[in-house]
């Protein structure tokens, strides 16, 4: 497997972990209603990251499209997380943007 694959898989796994942590932490925040969009995107992002990892590992013929979609969802999730001051949101945003960049390279 190429370096690009390895880097992208690693970025997806880190993003998946950050999203799951953020999702869980958001549910424990005072104002859960305010975190609703963040929670929703964390879920969505974690799911597509998992799918992207599987697509790369199995060299799916749809890998490039999945990675492109993954990049778009990661970016949306990162943009949402960035709006919140919680540390878990800020860390999640960073992981999302890193993953989006890695997935764009894969999709290219």
N, C-alpha and C positions, 0 to 999 in steps of 0.2 A: 504494500500500500504506500502511496506517495506521501511526501511530507505535508502537502496541502490537505490531503484526506485526514491525516493524523491530527493536524492543527485544528481543522474544522470540527472533527469529532470531539476533540478535547474542549473546544470553545462551546459546543452544543451541550456537552455534559455539565460544564461549569455553569452555563446559563440555566439549564434545567434545575440544577441544585439551588441556584440563587432564586429562581422563580418559586420553587416549592417552599423555600425558607420565607420568602417575602409574603407569599400567599398565607402561610400559617401565621406569620407575625402580624399581618394586616387584620386578620380575624380577631386578634387579641387587642387591637387598638381601641381607644375610647370611642371614637366616632367611626364605627364600621361602615355606616352609610356613605361617609365621605371617601372611604377606601374602595367602594364597590367596583369602580372601573379598573382600578389597579388589581384587585383580586381577580376580576374576570379575565384581564389580559395576562396575568401571571399563569392562570390555568391554560389559556389558549397557547401561550408561548411555550410552556413546559411540554405540552402535547406535541407541538410541531417540532420542537427540538428532539424529542424522543423519536419521532417519525424520520427526521432528517438523519439521525445517527443510524437508524436501521437501514435507511435507503443507501447510505454510503457504505455500510458494512456489507450489504448484499449487492452492491453496485447496480442498484435499480435503474432501469432505463428512464425512469422519471426523476432521477436524482437531481439533475440541474433545476428542474421546475420546483421540486420540493425545497431545495436549498434557497431558491429565489423567494419563495413564499415564506420560508423560515426567516430570511433576512428582513422581509417586510413586517412580519409579525413581531420580531425581536425589536425592530426600530419603534413600532407603535407602543410596545410594552415599555421600552426604555424611556420614551418621551413621557408616558404617563407616570412612571415611577419617579422620574426626575422632578416632577412637580411637588413631591412630598418630601418633607425634611427628615423623615425617619431614616436611620442609618441603613436598615434593611432595604428600604426603597432605593437609596442612593447606590448601594452596592449592587443591587439587582440591575439598576439602569446601566452601570458600567459593564456588567457581564452581558447584558442584552446588546449593547453597542459593539462590544468585542465580537460577539457571536454573529451579529448582522454583517460585520466586515468580513469575517471568515467565510460566511455563507455566500456572500457576493462573489468572493474569489472563486469558490467552488462552482458557482452558477455561470461564471464567465466563460 
